[in-house]
């Protein structure tokens, strides 16, 4: 993604203007952020979601499968890049912290194919590769990576009593690289949850049905 203007010999006034415009085009492409990170995540009300809870912990996950909403939030279609964004909410309704730093997120579609959890940096790399973004300043890319990390769900520190934590998960869709569709059904398991001072761990599983969102 770049603009160039090759010439031989001295430039006339008109040629100089065209060269300047071409150079400006390349500069803008190299500096302007190709994607964006929303300061406030607004999930469409009709988005498919699933919930699971115990007496002291509630988890809700919402799949962002609406492609127009993805374009509005990220200025990119994540599904085309092979990513499924899931907005995660956890609420500690108990009186002791819940440790999340060793949690394993296990995601499977209706056919049993596993969707791998990607870090914010890996998710951004998916977008750069799919959209073939090459002309972009390193410092600006690092800032974009930090913004993606801030938007992602944080598994540290522990979830304090009465705390509600929100953030995005990025799941890599199963299959070959390239445009893919959201699964009809998503099973999410959060394994190795642990209450503070408790010796044992526990797991919670929820299901998200997405067929209605595709109709």
Number of C-alpha atoms within 10 A of each C-alpha: 11 15 16 11 12 6 9 5 5 8 12 9 9 9 13 13 12 14 18 13 15 16 15 14 14 18 16 14 18 20 15 12 16 18 16 15 19 14 10 8 13 12 16 13 8 11 16 21 20 18 16 14 16 11 8 16 19 16 21 19 23 22 24 26 24 18 14 12 16 17 14 14 19 14 16 19 23 25 23 19 23 24 27 25 20 21 22 20 17 20 20 22 19 16 12 17 20 23 20 19 15 14 17 14 17 16 22 19 19 12 10 12 14 18 23 16 19 15 15 22 16 14 23 22 15 20 21 16 11 17 15 10 15 12 17 20 14 11 10 14 17 12 12 20 19 15 17 19 18 15 20 20 19 18 14 10 11 17 23 18 16 15 13 15 16 18 18 23 25 23 22 23 26 19 12 8 13 11 15 17 14 23 21 15 17 24 18 19 17 18 17 18 18 20 21 16 10 9 7 10 14 11 13 17 17 18 20 21 17 19 12 10 15 11 5
